[in-house]
């Protein structure tokens, strides 16, 4: 019972510290939109892998932390080129599901 409680506590703590609203399904990167103006990078994924986001498959890489944004961008670019599956952890920014800015990527896993 102690081990079960410890595992449950660690699970709850990990979700709080990672800071995300939702977890997408395992999918492939479909397209990456990089604006020449220096704005935020937008990523499209296969299928409906990001429920609740614009077209259920797209989200911005937030540019508030340039180093983190560069890491996520390079990771997703590598996954696209290598045709590797990814899992996206994301946050909602607005209630407007038709808006591109509805979701931001918080973390990614590569399979």
C-alpha beads as a LAMMPS data file, in Angstrom:
LAMMPS data file: protein, C-alpha beads

111 atoms
110 bonds

1 atom types
1 bond types

-500.0 500.0 xlo xhi
-500.0 500.0 ylo yhi
-500.0 500.0 zlo zhi

Masses

1 110.0

Atoms # bond

1 1 1 0.000 0.000 0.000
2 1 1 2.876 2.359 0.792
3 1 1 4.374 1.825 -2.672
4 1 1 1.023 2.531 -4.309
5 1 1 0.610 5.775 -2.359
6 1 1 4.172 6.823 -3.227
7 1 1 3.605 6.115 -6.934
8 1 1 0.341 8.063 -6.890
9 1 1 1.993 11.004 -5.119
10 1 1 4.860 11.057 -7.632
11 1 1 2.386 10.933 -10.515
12 1 1 0.437 13.905 -9.157
13 1 1 3.609 15.857 -8.443
14 1 1 5.016 15.204 -11.932
15 1 1 1.873 16.579 -13.608
16 1 1 2.002 19.705 -11.471
17 1 1 5.682 20.401 -12.042
18 1 1 5.608 19.743 -15.796
19 1 1 2.820 22.314 -16.191
20 1 1 0.545 21.265 -19.041
21 1 1 -3.213 21.058 -19.642
22 1 1 -3.462 18.103 -22.045
23 1 1 -1.459 15.279 -23.609
24 1 1 -1.856 14.498 -27.301
25 1 1 -1.783 11.050 -28.856
26 1 1 1.392 9.642 -30.436
27 1 1 1.597 11.101 -33.924
28 1 1 3.893 12.423 -36.641
29 1 1 4.900 16.013 -37.364
30 1 1 3.162 17.018 -40.593
31 1 1 4.357 20.608 -41.246
32 1 1 6.301 23.335 -39.455
33 1 1 5.462 26.966 -40.220
34 1 1 8.390 29.310 -39.470
35 1 1 7.567 32.993 -40.057
36 1 1 10.362 35.127 -41.527
37 1 1 9.197 37.998 -39.304
38 1 1 10.544 36.223 -36.230
39 1 1 7.149 35.379 -34.752
40 1 1 6.246 32.113 -33.050
41 1 1 6.656 28.820 -34.901
42 1 1 3.460 26.888 -35.644
43 1 1 3.464 23.086 -35.924
44 1 1 0.877 20.820 -37.568
45 1 1 0.642 17.170 -36.565
46 1 1 -1.002 14.165 -38.267
47 1 1 -4.654 13.341 -37.608
48 1 1 -6.542 14.778 -34.662
49 1 1 -3.674 14.400 -32.249
50 1 1 -4.239 17.622 -30.248
51 1 1 -7.921 17.556 -29.236
52 1 1 -9.254 21.020 -28.495
53 1 1 -6.582 22.892 -30.476
54 1 1 -7.021 24.619 -33.854
55 1 1 -8.182 21.901 -36.295
56 1 1 -7.348 19.411 -33.494
57 1 1 -3.783 19.123 -34.780
58 1 1 -1.841 22.388 -34.514
59 1 1 -0.114 24.478 -31.853
60 1 1 2.464 27.223 -31.420
61 1 1 5.899 26.791 -29.921
62 1 1 5.846 29.688 -27.439
63 1 1 8.656 32.189 -27.995
64 1 1 8.699 33.530 -24.429
65 1 1 11.758 31.361 -23.694
66 1 1 13.993 31.415 -26.785
67 1 1 16.307 28.621 -25.609
68 1 1 13.375 26.325 -24.826
69 1 1 11.621 27.242 -28.099
70 1 1 14.784 26.425 -30.055
71 1 1 15.075 23.029 -28.332
72 1 1 11.453 22.123 -29.060
73 1 1 11.739 23.364 -32.663
74 1 1 14.929 21.387 -33.339
75 1 1 13.464 18.272 -31.696
76 1 1 10.313 18.460 -33.816
77 1 1 12.331 19.190 -36.968
78 1 1 14.504 16.123 -36.299
79 1 1 11.366 14.012 -35.710
80 1 1 9.895 15.267 -39.006
81 1 1 13.053 14.448 -40.971
82 1 1 13.494 11.027 -39.305
83 1 1 9.772 10.203 -39.524
84 1 1 9.631 9.508 -35.780
85 1 1 6.470 9.649 -33.696
86 1 1 6.059 12.384 -31.088
87 1 1 3.733 12.996 -28.185
88 1 1 2.868 16.607 -27.417
89 1 1 2.021 18.076 -24.028
90 1 1 0.169 21.346 -24.519
91 1 1 -1.618 24.245 -22.831
92 1 1 -4.790 26.099 -23.791
93 1 1 -4.436 29.861 -24.244
94 1 1 -7.971 30.872 -25.197
95 1 1 -11.514 29.585 -25.532
96 1 1 -11.588 30.210 -29.294
97 1 1 -10.975 26.801 -30.890
98 1 1 -10.894 28.417 -34.358
99 1 1 -7.884 30.540 -33.410
100 1 1 -4.354 29.406 -34.278
101 1 1 -3.260 30.717 -30.882
102 1 1 -5.599 28.349 -29.022
103 1 1 -2.732 26.045 -27.884
104 1 1 0.959 26.261 -27.022
105 1 1 3.344 23.315 -26.889
106 1 1 4.728 22.757 -23.389
107 1 1 6.820 19.564 -23.845
108 1 1 7.413 16.825 -26.416
109 1 1 8.451 13.190 -26.335
110 1 1 10.045 11.505 -29.355
111 1 1 9.604 7.774 -29.873

Bonds

1 1 1 2
2 1 2 3
3 1 3 4
4 1 4 5
5 1 5 6
6 1 6 7
7 1 7 8
8 1 8 9
9 1 9 10
10 1 10 11
11 1 11 12
12 1 12 13
13 1 13 14
14 1 14 15
15 1 15 16
16 1 16 17
17 1 17 18
18 1 18 19
19 1 19 20
20 1 20 21
21 1 21 22
22 1 22 23
23 1 23 24
24 1 24 25
25 1 25 26
26 1 26 27
27 1 27 28
28 1 28 29
29 1 29 30
30 1 30 31
31 1 31 32
32 1 32 33
33 1 33 34
34 1 34 35
35 1 35 36
36 1 36 37
37 1 37 38
38 1 38 39
39 1 39 40
40 1 40 41
41 1 41 42
42 1 42 43
43 1 43 44
44 1 44 45
45 1 45 46
46 1 46 47
47 1 47 48
48 1 48 49
49 1 49 50
50 1 50 51
51 1 51 52
52 1 52 53
53 1 53 54
54 1 54 55
55 1 55 56
56 1 56 57
57 1 57 58
58 1 58 59
59 1 59 60
60 1 60 61
61 1 61 62
62 1 62 63
63 1 63 64
64 1 64 65
65 1 65 66
66 1 66 67
67 1 67 68
68 1 68 69
69 1 69 70
70 1 70 71
71 1 71 72
72 1 72 73
73 1 73 74
74 1 74 75
75 1 75 76
76 1 76 77
77 1 77 78
78 1 78 79
79 1 79 80
80 1 80 81
81 1 81 82
82 1 82 83
83 1 83 84
84 1 84 85
85 1 85 86
86 1 86 87
87 1 87 88
88 1 88 89
89 1 89 90
90 1 90 91
91 1 91 92
92 1 92 93
93 1 93 94
94 1 94 95
95 1 95 96
96 1 96 97
97 1 97 98
98 1 98 99
99 1 99 100
100 1 100 101
101 1 101 102
102 1 102 103
103 1 103 104
104 1 104 105
105 1 105 106
106 1 106 107
107 1 107 108
108 1 108 109
109 1 109 110
110 1 110 111
